[in-house]
Amino acid sequence: MMRELVTTPFGAASTAAEVIEGVDLRGRRAVVTGGSSGLGAETARALAGAGAEVTLAVRDTAAGDRAAADIAASTGARPRVAPLDLADRASVAAFVAAWDGPLHVLVCNAGVMAPPETRTPEGWELQFATNHLGHFALATGLHPALAAAGDARVVAVSSVGHLNADVDFEDLTYERGPYDPWSAYGRSKTANVLFAVEAARRWAGDGIAVNALNPGRITATNLSRHIGDVSAAPASFGPRSTDVSWKTVAQGAATSVLLAASPLVDGVTGRYFEDCAEAGPRRAGVRRGVAGYALDPARAARLWRASLALVGE
């Protein structure tokens, strides 16, 4: 018997501010990766406005300072800014080492989409290294802080792009065959969902809820800097995908904020959301839902083990 999907009163047009209205986050600490612009900044704004002590974990601290000032101007609460380059293992380790005390909310938001072929010093393809491995190392490194909170939440920002590709366990870091930026992006976004599935299982006893989401297609953020106009993307990405929700930044951050802070999803873990509700299974010809391979617990456990081996935890 299939269980009922989680629903909320919110939907595709809801904004982060609407989702968090009336929620009191005073005394709670949150980290938002990629918090200097776009969805990350809007997510941080909502959390800070509700009283959370927010840290923007960013590659460019000058941009982070500007975002923090903007958030302070609109909420009266200025987030902290800390350096974090998810593609640099030493940077992730330094962020983890510097963190002190409990952590109630970790939003794994930062990402890169469809760049020219780029390799980290380890030889790893940049999208998998940044979108998955960097966040994996960050979350596992911060696990003691999350466990100390007692009721922490981890939010993994995935994408409808996960429908493009499953992870390839024979070539996780894309070292074989010709590089395809969209396949690589899809693999990394599937990895985000698989991470949520396995982390939810492993960390349930610590009271840590872990969920993944598709924010929708956002009209303009730094994520699309490598592709310019969406016409440069595959047809499945572009305006012809009428079943995909196109959103403003404020609307795009709503599902992240829901999973990070709303009491409506207390106790929910290991799921994939879109438009402020749990997504159903992918249907043929429809650019929505979640692929079965992304929720497969055996694949999730296998990816966890492989990721541990890669990052050396």
For each residue, the residues with C-beta under 8 A, 3 or more apart:
1:
2:
3:
4:
5: 277 278 279 280
6: 265 268 271 273 277 278
7: 277 278
8: 258 262 264 265 276 277
9: 264
10: 14 18 19 254 258 276 277
11: 14 275 276 277
12: 216 245 247 251 275 276
13: 247 251
14: 10 11 18 19 251 254 276
15: 18 19 248 250 251 253 254
16: 19 20 42 43 45 46 250 251 253 254 256 257
17: 20 21 46 49 250
18: 10 14 15 21 254
19: 10 14 15 16 46 254 257 258 261 262 276
20: 16 17 23 46 47 49 50 257 261 262
21: 17 18
22:
23: 20 50 261 262 263
24: 50 51
25: 28 30 47 50 51 52 261
26: 51 52
27: 51
28: 25 51 52 53 104 105 149
29: 52 53 54 55 101 102 103 104 105 149
30: 25 44 47 52 53 54 55 103 104 105 106 107 260
31: 54 55 57 99 103 105 106 107 142
32: 35 40 43 44 47 54 55 56 57 107 109
33: 40 57 58 84 86 107 108 109 110 135 138
34: 37 38 39 40 57 58 109 110 111
35: 32 40 41 43 44 54 55 56 57 58 64 67 79 109
36: 40 41 56 58 59 60 63 64 66 67
37: 34 40 41 63 67 221 222
38: 34 41 42 218 221 222 223 249
39: 34 42 43 109 157 215 218 221 223 249 252 253 256
40: 32 33 34 35 36 37 43 44 56 107 109 110
41: 35 36 37 38 44 45 56 67 70 71
42: 16 38 39 45 46 249 250 252 253
43: 16 32 35 39 40 46 47 107 109 253 256 257 260
44: 30 32 35 40 41 47 48 54 56 67 71 79
45: 16 41 42 48 49 71 74 75
46: 16 17 19 20 42 43 49 50 253 257 261
47: 20 25 30 32 43 44 50 52 54 105 107 257 260 261
48: 44 45 51 52 54 71 75 77 78 79
49: 17 20 45 46 74 75 77
50: 20 23 24 25 46 47 261
51: 24 25 26 27 28 48 77
52: 25 26 28 29 30 47 48 104 105 261
53: 28 29 30 80
54: 29 30 31 32 35 44 47 48 71 77 79 80
55: 29 30 31 32 35 79 80 81 82
56: 32 35 36 40 41 44 64 67 68 79 80 81 82
57: 31 32 33 34 35 82 83 84 95 110 138
58: 33 34 35 36 61 63 64 67 81 82 83 84 110
59: 36 83 84 85 86 110
60: 36 63 64
61: 58 64 65 81 82 83
62: 65 66
63: 36 37 58 60 66 67
64: 35 36 56 58 60 61 67 68 81 82
65: 61 62 68 69 81
66: 36 62 63 69 70
67: 35 36 37 41 44 56 58 63 64 70 71 79 81
68: 56 64 65 71 72 78 79 80 81
69: 65 66 72 73 78
70: 41 66 67 73 74
71: 41 44 45 48 54 67 68 74 75 77 78 79
72: 68 69 75 76 77 78 79
73: 69 70
74: 45 49 70 71
75: 45 48 49 71 72
76: 72
77: 48 49 51 54 71 72
78: 48 68 69 71 72
79: 35 44 48 54 55 56 67 68 71 72
80: 53 54 55 56 68
81: 55 56 58 61 64 65 67 68
82: 55 56 57 58 61 64 95 98
83: 57 58 59 61 91 94 95
84: 33 57 58 59 91 92 95 110 138
85: 59 88 91 92 134
86: 33 59 91 92 110 129 130 131 133 134 135 138
87: 120 126 129 130 134
88: 85 91 92 120
89: 92 93 122 137 311 312
90: 93 94
91: 83 84 85 86 88 94 95
92: 84 85 86 88 89 95 96 134 137 138 141
93: 89 90 96 97 137 141
94: 83 90 91 97 98
95: 57 82 83 84 91 92 98 99 138 141
96: 92 93 99 137 138 141 142
97: 93 94
98: 82 94 95
99: 31 95 96 103 142 145
100:
101: 29 145 148
102: 29 145 146 148 149 150 152
103: 29 30 31 99 106 142 145 146 148 149 152
104: 28 29 30 52 146 149 151 152 153
105: 28 29 30 31 47 52 152 153 154 155 260 261
106: 30 31 103 138 139 142 146 152 153 154 155
107: 30 31 32 33 40 43 47 155 157 256 260
108: 33 135 138 139 154 155 156 157 192
109: 32 33 34 35 39 40 43 155 157 256
110: 33 34 40 57 58 59 84 86 130 134 135
111: 34 127 130 131 157 188 223
112: 115 126 127 130 131 223 226
113: 127 159 161 185 223 224 226 227
114: 127 181 182 184 185 226 227 233
115: 112 118 126 127 181 226
116: 181 226
117: 125 179 181
118: 115 125 126
119: 122 123 124 125 126
120: 87 88 123 124 126 129
121:
122: 89 119 129 173 310
123: 119 120 173 175
124: 119 120 128 129 133 173 310
125: 117 118 119 128 129 173 174 175 179 184
126: 87 112 115 118 119 120 129 130
127: 111 112 113 114 115 130 131 181 184 185 187 188
128: 124 125 131 132 133 172 173 174 184 187 188 191
129: 86 87 120 122 124 125 126 132 133 134 173
130: 86 87 110 111 112 126 127 133 134 188
131: 86 111 112 127 128 134 135 185 188 189 191 192
132: 128 129 135 136 188 191 192 195 307
133: 86 124 128 129 130 136 137 307 310 311
134: 85 86 87 92 110 129 130 131 137 138
135: 33 86 108 110 131 132 138 139 156 192 195
136: 132 133 139 140 195 307 311
137: 89 92 93 96 133 134 140 141 311 313
138: 33 57 84 86 92 95 96 106 108 134 135 141 142
139: 106 108 135 136 142 143 146 154 195 199
140: 136 137 143 308 311 313
141: 92 93 95 96 137 138 313
142: 31 96 99 103 106 138 139 145 146
143: 139 140 146 147 203 206 208
144: 147 148
145: 99 101 102 103 142 148 149
146: 102 103 104 106 139 142 143 149 152 154 203 206 208
147: 143 144 150 152 203 206 207 208
148: 101 102 103 144 145
149: 28 29 102 103 104 145 146 152 207 208
150: 102 147 207
151: 104 207 209
152: 102 103 104 105 106 146 147 149 206 207 208 209
153: 104 105 106 208 209 210 211 259 260 261
154: 105 106 108 139 146 196 199 208 209 210 211
155: 105 106 107 108 109 210 211 212 213 256 259 260
156: 108 135 192 193 195 196 210 211 212 213
157: 39 107 108 109 111 192 212 213 215 256
158: 162 189 190 192 193 196 212 213 214 272 294
159: 113 162 185 189 192 214 215
160: 163 214 216 217 244 274 287 288
161: 113 164 182 185 186 189 237
162: 158 159 165 186 189 190 192 193 214 290 291 294
163: 160 186 236 282 287 289 291
164: 161 182 183 185 186 189 234 236
165: 162 168 182 183 184 185 186 187 190
166: 186 187 190 291 293 294 299
167: 172 187 190 191 194 299 303
168: 165 171 172 174 187
169: 172 302 303 306
170: 176
171: 168 174 175 176 177
172: 128 167 168 169 306 310
173: 122 123 124 125 128 129 310
174: 125 128 168 171 179 184 187
175: 123 125 171
176: 170 171
177: 171
178:
179: 117 125 174 184
180: 183 184
181: 114 115 116 117 127 184 185 226
182: 114 161 164 165 185 186 233 234 237
183: 164 165 180 186 187
184: 114 125 127 128 165 174 179 180 181 187 188
185: 113 114 127 131 159 161 164 165 181 182 188 189
186: 161 162 163 164 165 166 182 183 189 190
187: 127 128 165 166 167 168 174 183 184 190 191
188: 111 127 128 130 131 132 184 185 191 192
189: 131 158 159 161 162 164 185 186 192 193
190: 158 162 165 166 167 186 187 193 194 291 293 294
191: 128 131 132 167 187 188 194 195 303 307
192: 108 131 132 135 156 157 158 159 162 188 189 195 196 212
193: 156 158 162 189 190 196 197 212 272 290 294 295
194: 167 190 191 197 198 294 296 299 300 303 304
195: 132 135 136 139 156 191 192 198 199 210 212 300 303 304 307
196: 154 156 158 192 193 199 200 210 211 212 270 271 272
197: 193 194 200 201 270 294 295 296 297 300
198: 194 195 201 202 297 300 301 303 304
199: 139 154 195 196 202 203 208 210 304
200: 196 197 203 204 208 209 210 211 269 270
201: 197 198 204 270 297 300 301
202: 198 199 304
203: 143 146 147 199 200 206 208 210
204: 200 201 207 208 269
205:
206: 143 146 147 152 203
207: 147 149 150 151 152 204
208: 143 146 147 149 152 153 154 199 200 203 204 269
209: 151 152 153 154 200 265 267 268 269
210: 153 154 155 156 195 196 199 200 203 269 270
211: 153 154 155 156 196 200 259 265 268 269 270 271 272 273
212: 155 156 157 158 192 193 195 196 271 272 273
213: 155 156 157 158 255 256 259 272 273 274
214: 158 159 160 162 255 272 273 274 279
215: 39 157 159 218 247 252 253 255 256 274
216: 12 160 244 245 246 247 251 252 255 274 275
217: 160 230 237 241 244 245 246 247
218: 38 39 215 221 223 246 247 248 249 252
219: 246 247 248 249
220: 224 249
221: 37 38 39 218 224 249 252
222: 37 38 225
223: 38 39 111 112 113 218
224: 113 220 221 227 228 230
225: 222
226: 112 113 114 115 116 181
227: 113 114 224 230 232 233
228: 224 232
229: 232
230: 217 224 227 233 237 238 239
231: 238
232: 227 228 229
233: 114 182 227 230 237 238
234: 164 182 237 238
235: 238 240 241
236: 163 164 241 287
237: 161 182 217 230 233 234 241
238: 230 231 233 234 235 241
239: 230 242
240: 235
241: 217 235 236 237 238 244 287
242: 239
243: 286 287 288
244: 160 216 217 241 287 288
245: 12 216 217 251 274 275
246: 216 217 218 219
247: 12 13 215 216 217 218 219 251 252
248: 15 218 219 251 252
249: 38 39 42 218 219 220 221 252 253
250: 15 16 17 42 253 254
251: 12 13 14 15 16 216 245 247 248 254
252: 39 42 215 216 218 221 247 248 249 255
253: 15 16 39 42 43 46 215 249 250 256 257
254: 10 14 15 16 18 19 250 251 257 258 276
255: 213 214 215 216 252 258 259 273 274 275 276
256: 16 39 43 107 109 155 157 213 215 253 259 260
257: 16 19 20 43 46 47 253 254 260 261 262
258: 8 10 19 254 255 261 262 264 265 273 276
259: 153 155 211 213 255 256 262 265 268 273
260: 30 43 47 105 107 153 155 256 257
261: 19 20 23 25 46 47 50 52 105 153 257 258
262: 8 19 20 23 257 258 259 265
263: 23 266
264: 8 9 258
265: 6 8 209 211 258 259 262 268
266: 263
267: 209
268: 6 209 211 259 265 271 278
269: 200 204 208 209 210 211
270: 196 197 200 201 210 211
271: 6 196 211 212 268 278
272: 158 193 196 211 212 213 214 278 279 290 294 295
273: 6 211 212 213 214 255 258 259 276 277 278 279
274: 160 213 214 215 216 245 255 277 279 288 289
275: 11 12 216 245 255
276: 8 10 11 12 14 19 254 255 258 273
277: 5 6 7 8 10 11 273 274
278: 5 6 7 268 271 272 273
279: 5 214 272 273 274 288 289 290
280: 5 283 289 290
281: 289 290 292
282: 163 286 288 289 290 291 292
283: 280 286 288 289
284:
285:
286: 243 282 283 289
287: 160 163 236 241 243 244
288: 160 243 244 274 279 282 283
289: 163 274 279 280 281 282 283 286
290: 162 193 272 279 280 281 282 294 295
291: 162 163 166 190 282 294 295
292: 281 282 295 296
293: 166 190 296 299
294: 158 162 166 190 193 194 197 272 290 291
295: 193 197 272 290 291 292 300
296: 194 197 292 293 299 300
297: 197 198 201 300 301
298: 301 302
299: 166 167 194 293 296 302 303
300: 194 195 197 198 201 295 296 297 303 304
301: 198 201 297 298 304 305
302: 169 298 299 305 306
303: 167 169 191 194 195 198 299 300 306 307
304: 194 195 198 199 202 300 301 307 308
305: 301 302 308 309
306: 169 172 302 303 309 310
307: 132 133 136 191 195 303 304 310 311
308: 140 304 305 311 312 313
309: 305 306 312
310: 122 124 133 172 173 306 307
311: 89 133 136 137 140 307 308
312: 89 308 309
313: 137 140 141 308
